[in-house]
Every structure is written in structure tokens, then in C-alpha cells.
Amino acid sequence: MGTGVVRSRSRFLGERMWDRVLVLLSVLVACLLVFHTALPNDVGRLGSLLETFLPWLGLSVPVLLGLALPRRSVVVWCASLLPVLAWFSLFGGLLVSRPGPEYDITVLQHNVSDENRDPSGTARKLLKPGAELIALEELTPPALPDFAAVLAPDYPHHATVGTVGLWSKFPLVDVRRVDIRPEGIEEGWDRGMRATARTPQGDVAVYVAHLPSVRIGLAEGLTSARRDESAALLGAAIATERLDRVILVGDLNSTMDDRGLAPLSSRLNAPRSGFAFSWPAGFPLARIDQIMARSGTVPRVWSLPATGSDHLPIAARVRFDKTADSGRDCQSGAAPCARSGTSGPSSG
């Protein structure tokens, strides 16, 4: 066998091997996107870790397409389209801009950071969108008066429980603590609250929550057990809420794709358009701050300019179902509201 024939055969085998690698990579990415829930969470919560950053698998799409185009294989070309179709089936709708969707109120969410050096400046920036409701987390006793002073002229109604607070243009009643404290955390960890906002559309139960943080390590993977437990407690509280209309606002420390938030995502509607990545503020990689609704939709969500926090603020439009019960009887005593927790909130 001549040297030229050997080289030609070696080159052919190399080309075939490279084609197989591209096909396998394309199929792998597509399967991770479509079947991410099948990835087990037993070891290092790898499933939740993947789901937290799931949209970023889209970065592999142009790479695979670029490598596939020069190939002379229909199989490689078809395989490279699989992750494209998978990604757009999951996230394509978020790219669609829906001009001027109808909505009832605008809600703003921000983890202001307990290390914020300019709470007054942060509060002034939060006034610009003109939201009817503003939910804040990581409120510290020294910073709270600064936020209250700046927000008070536009938001005459507010309530705080522990380190979370709600400012409203509508009257707030039935304010109470929601116990989302996971096992093993000491008393005094108050990061959940509920209030009834008397909106023109009727009474709305507004929940503000700050779920426990997660950590990522090489040995442990994603440590999210406490966050998942807290999400389950919050989901149980919302499940017993007697008002039809519910808005959940808060730093949930994960994305809506994460199965750890299933107790919430199974009961409330998430935003329909916009990625609105909110963390970290310097280079946002994920939206771990959320605005969700029951008996209503969230047609649009967007992120706002940076403040003095490590999170970006986000804002969302909320549209209530017109057929939902306004829940006035809930306040009159005909249908007593479910209560969760007993600590005394402060309101103004």
C-alpha cells in the first residue's frame, strides 16, 4: 500500500472521528437543555447547578455551528441544529419584545445589600421607574431610616419584618411575618412577610421573601438544602393564602428553571419575556431576584441600572385576572386569611 493511500486513509478516519465528536457534543448539549430535570440532584445538587445557569448553554450553539459548517456531513449539520432548536424552545420566548403589554401595576424588587454605603442614593434610584410596589431585602437598622425618608413622599404606606420590607402607593393591611426559617437557623432570622395591598383592582396578597444563600464548591457542589427548605415553607404559606390574587417578590437565590423553587414555580406565574439578569451586579449571570403572580400574569420583566448593591434591581408589569375574586370578604371575616408566624411587624 502506497504512502499516499495510507495518508488518505488516515485523514479520512480522522475526519470521521471529528464528525462523531461534533455529533456527540451537539446531542449532549441538546439533551442537557431538554432533559435537564433528569440530571440527578443527589450528588452536589448538579441538577440545580445546571438549571441555575441553563440559558448560558446557548453559548455553545454558535461554537458548534461554526465547527459544523465546514464539515461535509449532513449528519453533522443536522446534529448541530439540535441544540439551536432546544435552546429556542426553552428561551426563545424571552427574546420576543411584546410592545406595550396591558398591565395593572408595576412592581420593583431589590436586594439592597447589607453593605450598601449609600442607602439614600439607592432609594432615589428606585423612585425612577414609578412602581406602585417596592420590595427590599437586606435592610439593616442603620440603613432603614434612610430608605424610609427618601421613599416616604411617594410611598406613604410601608411595612417591614426583620430584614425585608414593602413600600406601597396603596394602603397596606394585615401585615404579618411569614416563617420561612429552615431547621438549624437560630430564632430572629426573619426574612419573610405578607401584607394585603388595597389596589384599585381589589385586595392583593403581597409576599416579600429572602431565601437563604447558596454556595458553590468543588467538593460539595451546590449547597442549597436550606434554600430549598425555605422555598417549601414559603410555597406552603402561599398555598393556604385565601386571597386569589397573590404577588411574590424577593431574592429567591435561584432562577425559575431551578427545581429547588418548584414549590413556588408550580403555584405562581413567572415572567413571560425578558431575561433581566440581576446578579452579580458587575457582570450579571442569572436572575435570582424574582417577581411572580397568582391569578395574574407577569408579561414583562427588566433589570434596572446598578445601585450600591451587588444585585441589580428588577421591575415587572403585573396584570391580574379579571375573573379573580378581589378577596374583600377575606378582610371582613367571611373567609379568614391564613396566618403564618407570630412576630410583630412594623408598619407606617
Backbone torsions as a table, in degrees:
resi	resn	phi	psi	omega
1	MET	NA	129.3	-176.1
2	GLY	-71.6	160.1	-179.7
3	THR	-61.5	-38.5	-179.9
4	GLY	-63.5	-37.7	180.0
5	VAL	-67.8	-40.8	179.5
6	VAL	-62.4	-45.2	-180.0
7	ARG	-63.4	-40.5	179.8
8	SER	-64.0	-41.4	179.5
9	ARG	-66.3	-40.2	178.9
10	SER	-63.6	-41.5	179.1
11	ARG	-64.2	-40.7	179.1
12	PHE	-62.8	-44.6	179.3
13	LEU	-64.3	-37.5	177.2
14	GLY	-64.2	-39.9	178.5
15	GLU	-64.7	-42.8	179.5
16	ARG	-62.9	-42.1	179.8
17	MET	-63.9	-42.3	179.5
18	TRP	-64.3	-39.1	177.5
19	ASP	-61.5	-42.0	-179.3
20	ARG	-65.4	-38.8	178.3
21	VAL	-62.3	-44.4	179.9
22	LEU	-64.1	-40.4	178.4
23	VAL	-63.4	-45.8	-179.3
24	LEU	-62.4	-43.0	179.5
25	LEU	-63.7	-41.8	-179.6
26	SER	-64.7	-43.5	178.9
27	VAL	-66.1	-39.0	179.6
28	LEU	-62.1	-47.3	179.7
29	VAL	-62.6	-44.1	179.7
30	ALA	-62.2	-40.7	179.5
31	CYS	-67.6	-39.3	177.6
32	LEU	-62.4	-36.6	178.8
33	LEU	-70.9	-47.4	-173.5
34	VAL	-79.6	-38.5	-174.1
35	PHE	-112.4	35.9	-178.1
36	HIS	-62.2	-28.4	179.8
37	THR	-70.0	-16.2	179.4
38	ALA	-81.1	-14.5	178.9
39	LEU	-71.8	121.7	-174.3
40	PRO	-65.7	153.1	179.3
41	ASN	-105.5	7.3	-173.8
42	ASP	-67.7	-39.6	-176.7
43	VAL	-106.9	111.2	175.6
44	GLY	63.0	14.0	-178.2
45	ARG	47.9	49.6	-178.2
46	LEU	-62.7	-33.4	178.9
47	GLY	-61.8	-47.6	179.1
48	SER	-65.2	-37.1	179.4
49	LEU	-63.0	-44.8	177.4
50	LEU	-62.1	-44.4	-175.6
51	GLU	-68.2	-27.2	178.4
52	THR	-63.3	-36.8	-177.1
53	PHE	-115.9	26.3	-174.6
54	LEU	-55.7	-42.0	-179.0
55	PRO	-59.4	-26.5	-176.8
56	TRP	-72.8	-10.1	171.0
57	LEU	-63.0	-18.9	177.3
58	GLY	-62.9	-20.3	177.8
59	LEU	-64.8	-23.8	179.1
60	SER	-76.1	-18.6	-175.7
61	VAL	-62.5	-54.2	179.3
62	PRO	-63.8	-30.8	177.5
63	VAL	-64.8	-47.9	179.9
64	LEU	-65.1	-38.6	177.6
65	LEU	-64.9	-41.9	179.2
66	GLY	-63.2	-36.0	178.2
67	LEU	-76.4	-28.6	-176.2
68	ALA	-80.6	-33.5	-174.1
69	LEU	-57.4	-42.7	-179.4
70	PRO	-72.0	-12.3	-177.2
71	ARG	-73.1	152.9	179.1
72	ARG	-105.1	52.5	-176.3
73	SER	-139.2	121.4	177.3
74	VAL	-65.0	-34.8	179.7
75	VAL	-62.3	-44.1	179.1
76	VAL	-64.4	-42.4	-179.8
77	TRP	-62.4	-45.2	-179.5
78	CYS	-65.3	-40.8	-179.7
79	ALA	-63.8	-37.4	-178.4
80	SER	-67.9	-19.4	178.2
81	LEU	-81.4	-17.9	-178.1
82	LEU	-60.1	-49.6	178.1
83	PRO	-65.7	-27.6	176.5
84	VAL	-63.2	-50.3	-179.9
85	LEU	-63.8	-40.0	-178.9
86	ALA	-64.8	-44.4	-177.3
87	TRP	-65.5	-44.8	-177.9
88	PHE	-70.5	-28.0	176.7
89	SER	-67.4	-30.1	-180.0
90	LEU	-88.2	-42.2	-169.0
91	PHE	-122.1	-3.2	-178.2
92	GLY	-59.3	-36.1	-179.6
93	GLY	-63.9	-27.2	179.6
94	LEU	-71.9	-18.7	179.9
95	LEU	-84.3	-15.9	-176.9
96	VAL	-77.4	123.8	177.0
97	SER	-89.2	118.0	179.4
98	ARG	-99.3	102.0	-173.9
99	PRO	-63.8	128.3	172.1
100	GLY	54.9	50.9	178.5
101	PRO	-65.9	144.4	177.5
102	GLU	-67.7	142.5	179.4
103	TYR	-154.0	165.3	-179.8
104	ASP	-103.9	-45.3	179.9
105	ILE	-141.5	162.0	173.5
106	THR	-110.9	134.6	-178.4
107	VAL	-120.0	137.7	179.5
108	LEU	-118.1	137.6	-179.4
109	GLN	-126.4	134.7	178.4
110	HIS	-155.8	126.7	165.3
111	ASN	-84.8	109.6	-170.3
112	VAL	-82.5	-9.0	179.0
113	SER	76.4	128.9	178.3
114	ASP	-75.9	-0.1	175.7
115	GLU	-110.7	14.5	-178.9
116	ASN	-64.8	123.1	-177.8
117	ARG	-89.7	-7.8	-178.1
118	ASP	-138.1	68.9	-178.7
119	PRO	-61.8	-36.7	179.2
120	SER	-64.8	-42.5	177.5
121	GLY	-64.4	-39.5	176.7
122	THR	-62.2	-44.6	-179.6
123	ALA	-61.4	-40.1	179.6
124	ARG	-63.3	-37.1	178.1
125	LYS	-67.3	-31.3	-178.9
126	LEU	-73.5	-15.5	178.2
127	LEU	-75.0	-24.9	-169.4
128	LYS	-62.2	-40.5	-179.5
129	PRO	-68.9	-16.8	179.5
130	GLY	69.7	31.8	-179.9
131	ALA	-65.6	151.2	177.2
132	GLU	-80.2	-28.1	179.2
133	LEU	-128.3	136.7	176.4
134	ILE	-128.1	122.2	177.8
135	ALA	-110.2	133.4	-177.8
136	LEU	-128.0	146.3	175.2
137	GLU	-126.8	165.0	-176.8
138	GLU	60.3	40.2	173.6
139	LEU	-77.4	126.1	178.2
140	THR	-104.5	153.6	179.1
141	PRO	-54.1	-40.6	179.0
142	PRO	-67.9	-32.6	-175.6
143	ALA	-86.3	-24.4	-174.8
144	LEU	-56.2	-44.7	178.9
145	PRO	-60.9	-33.8	178.9
146	ASP	-66.6	-44.7	177.7
147	PHE	-63.6	-44.2	-178.0
148	ALA	-62.2	-40.8	-177.1
149	ALA	-66.2	-39.6	-178.1
150	VAL	-75.6	-39.0	-174.4
151	LEU	-82.8	-23.3	-172.3
152	ALA	-55.3	-43.1	-177.4
153	PRO	-60.4	-35.0	-178.9
154	ASP	-95.4	-21.6	-177.4
155	TYR	-128.5	84.8	-174.5
156	PRO	-71.1	-12.3	-177.5
157	HIS	-116.5	126.5	177.0
158	HIS	-151.6	159.0	178.1
159	ALA	-149.4	145.8	177.4
160	THR	-132.7	145.8	173.0
161	VAL	-136.1	115.1	-177.9
162	GLY	61.1	-120.9	-176.8
163	THR	-103.2	10.4	177.9
164	VAL	-117.4	151.0	-177.6
165	GLY	-150.2	159.3	179.8
166	LEU	-134.4	127.4	175.0
167	TRP	-112.7	136.9	-170.5
168	SER	-142.4	146.0	170.6
169	LYS	-84.3	-9.8	178.7
170	PHE	-106.9	154.5	175.3
171	PRO	-58.7	143.2	177.7
172	LEU	-115.0	129.6	177.5
173	VAL	-132.6	169.3	176.8
174	ASP	52.0	49.2	179.2
175	VAL	-82.1	132.4	178.4
176	ARG	-156.2	161.7	177.7
177	ARG	-74.9	143.5	172.0
178	VAL	-115.1	122.3	-175.3
179	ASP	-82.0	104.9	177.1
180	ILE	-119.5	23.2	-176.9
181	ARG	-76.1	119.6	178.8
182	PRO	-70.8	162.2	177.8
183	GLU	-63.8	137.7	178.3
184	GLY	98.6	-9.9	177.3
185	ILE	-98.6	135.0	-173.4
186	GLU	-68.5	160.4	175.1
187	GLU	-58.1	150.8	-179.1
188	GLY	98.6	-5.9	176.8
189	TRP	-84.6	90.1	-175.8
190	ASP	-111.8	102.9	-177.1
191	ARG	-132.4	27.6	176.6
192	GLY	-145.0	139.9	178.3
193	MET	-148.3	162.4	177.0
194	ARG	-139.4	140.9	176.7
195	ALA	-145.3	152.8	173.3
196	THR	-98.4	120.9	177.0
197	ALA	-96.6	125.3	179.8
198	ARG	-86.4	82.9	-176.9
199	THR	-87.1	164.8	176.1
200	PRO	-61.3	-23.5	179.4
201	GLN	-85.8	-4.6	-178.0
202	GLY	121.9	179.9	-178.2
203	ASP	-71.4	138.6	179.2
204	VAL	-131.2	129.0	174.5
205	ALA	-82.7	120.8	-178.9
206	VAL	-111.0	120.7	177.0
207	TYR	-105.9	133.3	175.1
208	VAL	-120.3	129.2	-174.4
209	ALA	-144.7	149.9	173.5
210	HIS	-131.2	101.2	-177.7
211	LEU	-75.7	157.4	-179.0
212	PRO	-58.5	150.6	179.3
213	SER	-72.0	158.8	175.1
214	VAL	-113.6	159.8	178.7
215	ARG	-129.5	146.5	177.8
216	ILE	-118.3	122.6	179.3
217	GLY	-135.1	156.3	-178.9
218	LEU	-65.9	-37.5	-176.9
219	ALA	-83.3	-43.2	-173.6
220	GLU	-90.7	-18.6	-172.2
221	GLY	74.6	-138.6	179.6
222	LEU	-93.5	119.5	178.1
223	THR	-97.9	100.1	-173.9
224	SER	-130.9	15.9	-175.3
225	ALA	-60.4	-43.7	-179.2
226	ARG	-67.4	-39.1	177.5
227	ARG	-62.9	-42.7	-179.8
228	ASP	-63.8	-39.7	178.2
229	GLU	-65.1	-41.2	179.0
230	SER	-65.6	-39.1	177.5
231	ALA	-63.0	-37.4	178.8
232	ALA	-66.4	-40.5	177.8
233	LEU	-64.4	-41.8	178.9
234	LEU	-66.5	-41.8	178.1
235	GLY	-61.3	-38.5	178.7
236	ALA	-65.8	-38.7	178.3
237	ALA	-64.7	-42.2	-179.9
238	ILE	-68.2	-33.9	180.0
239	ALA	-62.6	-29.7	-179.3
240	THR	-94.7	2.8	179.5
241	GLU	-65.8	127.6	-176.7
242	ARG	-81.7	-24.0	176.7
243	LEU	-74.3	138.9	178.1
244	ASP	-67.0	-46.7	-174.3
245	ARG	-84.9	121.2	-178.2
246	VAL	-133.4	138.1	170.8
247	ILE	-122.3	128.7	173.9
248	LEU	-109.3	126.2	-179.5
249	VAL	-130.7	136.9	176.0
250	GLY	165.3	174.6	172.2
251	ASP	-89.8	102.4	-176.1
252	LEU	-95.7	0.1	175.7
253	ASN	55.0	34.3	170.1
254	SER	-173.5	172.9	-179.9
255	THR	-94.9	168.8	-178.3
256	MET	-71.0	-14.4	177.8
257	ASP	-80.8	-17.2	-175.9
258	ASP	-72.2	124.8	-179.3
259	ARG	-63.8	-18.1	178.3
260	GLY	-64.6	-21.3	178.4
261	LEU	-98.3	13.6	-179.9
262	ALA	-56.2	-35.4	177.5
263	PRO	-61.0	-19.4	179.1
264	LEU	-101.3	-47.3	-177.2
265	SER	-66.1	-22.0	177.6
266	SER	-80.0	-13.5	-176.5
267	ARG	-113.0	-16.6	-175.2
268	LEU	-131.7	156.8	179.3
269	ASN	-90.1	133.6	178.5
270	ALA	-93.4	167.1	178.6
271	PRO	-57.9	145.8	-176.5
272	ARG	-94.2	-18.9	-178.7
273	SER	-146.9	148.8	177.3
274	GLY	93.9	133.8	176.2
275	PHE	-80.9	-45.3	176.0
276	ALA	49.8	52.7	177.1
277	PHE	-60.2	137.6	-173.3
278	SER	-123.8	-7.0	-176.2
279	TRP	-148.6	142.7	-12.2
280	PRO	-76.0	157.1	-172.7
281	ALA	-60.2	-35.1	-177.6
282	GLY	-67.5	-34.9	178.2
283	PHE	-152.7	83.7	-173.0
284	PRO	-60.5	128.7	-179.1
285	LEU	-114.7	-20.6	-176.3
286	ALA	-156.2	154.7	172.6
287	ARG	-98.5	99.0	178.3
288	ILE	-100.2	-2.7	171.8
289	ASP	-97.9	134.2	-170.3
290	GLN	-131.9	150.5	171.5
291	ILE	-132.6	117.5	-174.8
292	MET	-131.5	164.3	-176.8
293	ALA	-145.0	148.5	169.4
294	ARG	-116.2	144.2	-172.4
295	SER	54.8	41.0	180.0
296	GLY	-177.0	169.5	179.1
297	THR	-125.5	162.5	176.7
298	VAL	-119.9	85.8	-172.6
299	PRO	-68.4	-20.7	-177.9
300	ARG	-153.2	141.3	173.3
301	VAL	-138.1	144.7	179.0
302	TRP	-149.6	155.9	178.3
303	SER	-93.0	155.1	-176.3
304	LEU	-114.0	166.8	-179.0
305	PRO	-59.7	155.7	-176.2
306	ALA	-63.9	149.8	174.1
307	THR	-117.6	-149.9	177.2
308	GLY	-89.4	17.3	-176.2
309	SER	-106.8	165.9	173.7
310	ASP	-85.2	-1.1	173.0
311	HIS	-110.4	151.7	167.5
312	LEU	-89.4	143.8	171.7
313	PRO	-68.6	152.3	171.4
314	ILE	-128.3	154.2	176.9
315	ALA	-132.5	154.1	-178.3
316	ALA	-147.6	148.7	170.4
317	ARG	-88.1	138.8	177.8
318	VAL	-124.5	131.7	177.0
319	ARG	-121.1	124.2	-177.5
320	PHE	-86.5	147.1	172.7
321	ASP	-66.0	129.9	-176.9
322	LYS	-70.4	-21.0	-178.4
323	THR	-88.9	-4.7	-177.5
324	ALA	-70.5	146.2	177.2
325	ASP	-71.0	128.6	-179.9
326	SER	-66.6	-18.2	174.6
327	GLY	79.8	18.6	-179.9
328	ARG	-60.3	-34.9	179.2
329	ASP	-63.9	-26.0	178.6
330	CYS	-60.9	-38.7	-178.4
331	GLN	-81.0	-22.4	-177.4
332	SER	-83.5	-13.3	177.5
333	GLY	106.8	-9.4	178.5
334	ALA	-65.8	-32.2	177.3
335	ALA	-135.2	87.6	-174.2
336	PRO	-58.3	136.8	-178.9
337	CYS	-72.2	144.7	176.1
338	ALA	-68.4	140.7	-179.3
339	ARG	-114.0	146.5	180.0
340	SER	-141.2	115.1	-179.8
341	GLY	90.5	165.3	-175.0
342	THR	-134.2	-5.7	-175.0
343	SER	-70.2	151.1	-175.1
344	GLY	-84.0	120.0	176.2
345	PRO	-80.5	164.4	172.8
346	SER	-108.2	144.6	-178.9
347	SER	-143.6	162.7	-180.0
348	GLY	-152.5	NA	NA
